[in-house]
């Protein structure tokens, strides 16, 4: 005669599936269900973003960041990004034009840990609508973006777009404003002076109080713009001749992703460049 199914599994087995025995204790599925849902949501977030693309292998050892540089950075900045000494921090530095990714920007950028938008050495500061949206989505899903000077302030064949808001939906932490009828992000200033750190505990500038470190080293020379701040200011510039100050480094606080803006040629400090890459990685 066949045994009752409950006898095979012990008297604690519940045919309704609401209870199960683990080490002799009863666990209700109603208790487990919220935990399972939370785990599934976390896994979905991880696999739908590039949170795992942080330069870590399964043993926790850093492999260096894969960086995509869009535009035309200064030769000095390019040299830092390609310096063999920094290979432990920068696994790959690939230089591409905005035109070369415009056909399918989402796919072209998705496998990089950091994107640098730097059109410093070119007159064209345009970014197509689709590329701007692709970069914005990349950041909002956990990507890292560095913007230099007035890169990405225009859109091809659309004179109504000027500034970062229309192209990047608010992820860039600075803005243009009209100054005497001239948009501030089009009015380049030649600066000779010093970069002063405001947030000394920020990883991008930790251990650095100013550039140059001592006044006797002279002044930095760079181009800058009189932009307004929407994010968290990390450092500012001061022109030694006019004593006028300009924003220097700004971060946009985001729930996911990171954006750092440089209002000068980042190559004025190799240490800040490397610290920024490490922070963004």
Buried (B, 14 or more C-beta within 10 A) or exposed (E): EEEEEEEEEEEEBBEEEEBBBEEEEEEEEEEEEEEEEEEEEEEEEEEEBBBEBBBEEEEEEBBBBBBBBBBBBBEEBBEBBEBEEBEEBBBEBEBEEBEEBBEEBBEBBBEBBBBBBBBBEBEEBBBBBBBBBBBBBBBBBBBBBBBBBBBBBBBBEEEEBBBBBBBBBBBBBBBBEEEEEEBBBBBEBEBEBBBBBBBEEBEBBEEBEBBBEEEEEEBBEBBBBBBEBBBBBBBBBBBBEEEBEBBBBBBBEBEEBBBBBBBBBBBBBBBBBBBBBBBBB
